[in-house]
Amino acid sequence: MNKNIITLTGFMGCGKSYVAKILAREIGYKLIDTDAEIVKRQGKSIPQIMSEVGEKGFRQIERDVIADLLNEDFLVLSVGGGAILHNADLLVQGSTVVFLDTDFEICYNRIKNDKNRPLAFGKSKEQVFEIYQSRIDCYKTNCHLAIKNDDGSVTVKKIKEFLKNN
């Protein structure tokens, strides 16, 4: 567990970006959203990348970016919803992984019309729920801390307490 890098994981729409902003500000760490970093480095949107290289190609790009970022210090990483599925080894070893456990209904309502989420956009609620179900165990088993994320400020307090006590 590396406390110099805090990685926030969880399903699409669970609040990673929101919590990451507050946490980074409060602990004085730099904030990097891996999806935004991928877009910056590739010069293309996530949907463009996915349409050009497919999910497998995207996941390799994502892995390379994460591996590179894990060489930094004093960083809060907000990773894409599927990042932990393909990078658990890197993230658990190279950072403190916090799973933001947010109810599916909340996540779904936040992402259902988001065109920048190619794995969910245009899919039925049932199809998105299947993705959620297929990932939930991975989130739970590949973290140092799991937090029910109902209130971002409370979540940040709990993360700070965990970092202080571990």
C-alpha positions, 0 to 999 in steps of 0.5 A: 500500500503506497499512501503517496498515491490514492486511487479511487475506483468504482463503477461509472457514475459512482462519484470518483471525480467529485470525491477526487477533487475534494480529497486532492485539495484537502490533502494537497495532492495533485489530481489526475483523472486517467481518462482525461490523461488518456484523452490528452496523450492520445489527442482523441476522445474516449469514444474515438479511441474505442471505435478505432482500437476497440476495448482491448486496445483502449485497455492497453493504452489505459494500462500504459498510462496508469503504469506511468502515473504510478511512478509519481508521488503525492497523487490522487488518481481517479480511474475509469470504471473498468480500469481495476479489472485490467490493472488491479495488480498495478494499482493495489501494489502501487497505490492505496486503492479506495472503492467508492461503493455507490448504489447502482440506481444512483450510478445509472441515473448519472450516466444513462445519457452520457455519450462519453461512456461508450460502454453504457451509452445507448444500452438498456438499464438491464445491460448496464446493470449486467456490467455493474454486476460483472465488476462489483466483486472485482471492486470489492476484492481489489481495494484497501478500503471500501466506502459506501459513497452517499456523501462526498464530504463524509467519504473524504473524511473517512479516506483521510482517517484511513490514511492517518491510521494505516 
